[in-house]
Amino acid sequence: MISIDEIRFDEIIANSKDKQVLVIGDLMVDQYLMGDVTRISPEAPVPVIEVNGESLKFGGAANVALNILSLGCDPILVGIIGNDRMGEEFLKLLSEYGMETKGIFQSSQRPTTVKTRIIGQSQHIARVDRENKKYLDTNEQFKLFEIIEKFIAQSDSIILEDYNKGVLTKSIIEKTIDLGNKNDLLITVDPKFINFMDYKNVSLFKPNIKETEEALAIKIQNDTDLEKAGYTLLEQLNNENILITRGSKGMSLFSEDGSVAHIPTGARKVADVSGAGDTVISTLTTAMMGGASKEEAVTMSNYAAGIVCEEVGIIPVELSKLRRVCVDQYLP
């Protein structure tokens, strides 16, 4: 990783401050039910948990927006939630963080996506998912793109955050990228398998190594395989940069000029990788808006991912901690 001193770090963050980021994608609520395991159920060999606490947090594209906010930018979140209790809770969370709610479309045709994690005696017992992964119908797509058109002219960048929950359809992807390029915006993408090859002509495309293997129907076993995959994606997608995240092995950046850089992980110890990808795409976008070189942006995002991986649960990166880690190049 390259060195970033405090003057350069502060310059990048100052240049990105208050810039508007349009975050488009799948919105989720992460619900945590905490309690004590009191006994084994007489009905089945499963633990009985007496719930004594509940917390709600942002997941998916909403967590990306929260990271953007934490880094000093102004996120505009665009997506669909249900016309249900968890949808109302989602809007309350947005208001509590002081985030814009006008980009949210409430649908009576689908529920709010909720991931419920049941925690007993500090152990993760089970997870229950409530969601509808069908693609948006024509009317829903029309309404969503109306919202995108409304905000895109006042935005400085776009993040497309795809969790394959049906919001980012082929049409929405293509029309949003086309409009973003016409407005000369920075466009970054965190993809999933289904729409993988539809994300063409963007500034930076960030798959992980498993997604890359699945999309190209290959097995990446060494650096030679990895570099072949990276250059294949550059050619097929016509993107300016491809950043493949590799877990404990760090990241690899492939650029349209033919260069490749392998960056080791910024994590010293890993407690929980949940949300790390959200942190990476948020930090990359923020840094690039602030005038960072692609190498500086990747370095900052690598350290940011290392910070959140040392914490349990999905949390946004703290700007003060990221500054300390980037400048001093150590994880506390």
N, C-alpha and C positions, 0 to 999 in steps of 0.2 A: 504494500500500500504506500501511496505517496504521502509526504508530510504536509500537514495543514497547520500553520501557526495561528495564534489567536487573532492576529490582525486580519489574516485572510478569511478565517472562519466568520468573524464579525462582519466583514465586508459582504460575504455571500448572504448571510442571514438578513443584514440590513437591506440589501438589494431586493430580497424576496418578500420582505415584510409587507403585509396587508394586500399582497397580490391575490387575485381571485382565482380559485381552482374549481372547475366544474367536475365534480365526482359523480360519475354515472355508473349504476350497476345494481347488483342484488343487495337489498337491505335486509338485515337480520337483527333479531334481539337475542342476546345470550342471557338466558335465565339460569340462575344458580339457586337451588333449594338445598339448604344446609340443615343438618340435624344430627341426632344421635341414633346409633343402631342399638335398639333395646332388646330385640329377640329375633328368632327365626319364625317366619309365618307358619302357622299350622296348616295353611292351605297349599303351600308349595315351599320347597327348600330355598327361600329367598329371605334376605334381611328385611325387617320392618324398621323404617326410619321415621322417627318423630321429628317433623320439621319444626325448627325454631328460628329460621331466618330465610330471607329471600333477597336476592339482588338482581338487578337488571342492568345489562351493559350492551353497548353497541357491538354488532358483529358485521362481517362482510364489508360492503362499501361504506357503511356508516362508521366502522372503525378506521378506515382510511381517512375519512373526513375529520375524525377526531384527532388523528395524528397530524393532519395538515394544520388544524387549529392550534395544536400544541406547539407546532414549529413556527407559529407567528403569521400564518397566511389566513386567508378568508375562504373557507370552503362553502360551496353551494352544492348541496346534495340533491341528486335527482334519481328517483326510483319509485317503486310501488310498494305500498303496504296495504294490509287489509282494513276494512271498515269494521274493526273488532277491538276488544279490550287492549290487546297488545299493540295494536296500531295506535291507539290513544296514548299508551305508555311511551311508545316510540316518539311521538310528537312532543310529549312532556319532556323527555330526555333532551331532545333538540333544543327546546326553549330554555332548559336549565343551563345548557352550555352556551346559550346566546347564539345559536346557529339558525340560519334561514330555514323556514318550513315551506316556503312557496314552491320549492322544487319537488315536493312530495305529492304523489297522486294516490288517493285512497280508492281502492277497488272493492266492490261488493262481490266480485267474482272469484277472489282468491284470498286466503288468509295471510296475515303477517307471518313471515318465516320466523320460527322460534326454535332455538336449540336449548333444551332444558337439561341441565346437568345436575344430577342428584349426588350430593356429597354427604357421606356419613362418617363420623369420626375422622374427618380430614382426608378421607379416601373417596376417590371417584367411583361411585357404585354403578351408575348407569347414565345413559343419555337418551332423551326422547326428542325426536324431531317432528315438528308440525310445519308442513310446507306443501306448496303446489308447484311442481317443476315444469308444468306445461308452458309453452311459449305464449306470450301475450297475444291476444287476438288482434285483429286489424284495428278495431276501435281503440283498444288500449295502446297500441303502438302509435296511433295517430296522436292521441292525447299526450303521450310521453314525449314524442318528438316536438310537439308544440312547446312544451316546457323547455326542452333543450334549445330550440331556436330562440326562445325568449331570453335565455341567460348567456348564450354563447358569445354574443357581440360584446358583452362587458367582461368577459373572462380573459385571463392570461394563459391558461393552460387547461387541458382536459385529462382526466384519468378515467379510463375504462376498466372497471373492476368486475370481472366475470367469475361467478361461482356456479354457472350452469343451472340457475334457478328459473330461467325462462324470461328474464327481463331484457338481456342483450341479445336480441334476435339478429339475424343476418342483415335485415333491412336497417334496423337501428344502428348497427355497427357501421355499415357502409355509408349511410347518410350523415352520421355524426362525424366520422373521419373526414369525409369530403368537405363538410361545412367547416370543420376545424382547420383544415389545410387552406381553404379559401380565406379564412380569417388570420392565417399565418400564426396559429397557436401551437405551442408545445403540446404534443399528444403522447401520453405514456399508457401502457397497457399491462395489466396483470391478467393473463388468460387462463382458461381451463380447456379441457380436451375438445368439447363439442364444436365450439366456434374457432378453434385454434388458428386455422389457416385463412380465416376471414379478416384477420387484423393486419391489413396491408397498408403501406405508405404512412407509417407513424414514426415518431421521433425515437421512441425506445419501447422495446417489447421484452417483457420480463417473465419467461416461463421458468419453472423449476426443472430439474433434470428428469424427473419422472414424467412430467407432462411432455417434455421434448421427446423422450423415448416413445411414448404412446402415439404422439402425433406423426412421427416419422417412421413408426413401426421398426425400431431398431433397439439394440441393447448397447448402452454406452459403458464400456469396460475400462477405458483408459483415455489419456489426453488426446490421442490420435482420433479416436471415435468422437470425442467431444468436439474437437475442432472441425471435423467433417460435418457434424450436425449443425454447429453454429454457422458455418459458411453456407450450408444448404438452406437454412432459414433466412439468412440475409438475401440470398438469391431469389428464393421463392416468394418472400413477403415484400421485398423491396423496402425494408425498413432501414432507418439510418443506423440504429444500434440494436443489437440483441444482447441481453444480459441473462445468462443462464445461472440461476442460483443452485448451489450444489450441497446445501446443508453444511455438515462439518468440514467440508472441503472448500468452502468459500464460494466465490462467484467467478464467472468468466465472461468478459466483455468482448464482443465482436463488433467491429465498426465497418461502415461502408467503404472506408479507405483501405480495408484489408488487414488492419491491425487486430491483434488479440492480446488481451491482458488477463492473467489469472491472478485473482486477489484472494489471499488466505482469509479464513474466517476471523471475525472480530470478537468472537465469544471466547471467554476463558473457561467458563463452565456453563452447561446448559441445564436449566431447570424445566423449561417449557417452551416449545417452539411455536405455540399458538399465537397467531397474529403477526409473526415475524415478516411474512410476505407483505402484509398491509403496511408495516413500518418501512420496509425497503422501498416500495413504490412511492410512498408519501415523501420520504426523505430525498429520494432521487429527483422527484418533480420539484420539490422546494429548492433544492440546491441548483438545479439547472435553470430555474426561473431567476435565481440570484446571480447568474453569470458564472457558475462553477463550470470548469471543464468537465468532460465526461469522466475522467479519471478521479477528479476531486469529488464529483457527485457520487460515484460508486464507493469511494472510500468512506464518505460520510454515511451512506446508507448501510454499509457493511458494519460500521461501528454501532449504528442505531439498532440494527438487528441483533447484534451481540448484547446490547443493553437489555432489550426486552426479553431475550431468551434466558437471561439470568433471573427473571422474575416469574412467579407462578401466576397463571391467568393472563387474560388479554388486556394489556395496558398500552396507552400511547407513550411514545418516547418523550422524555423530558428534555427540553432544549438546553437547560443548564447542565444536565448530566452529559448530553451529547457534546457540548462544547468542551467540557473537561476531558472527556475521553478522546476526542479528536486531537485536541491540542497536546495533551500529555501522553497519548497513545497507550493507555492502559485502562483496564476495566476495574473499577473499585470493588 
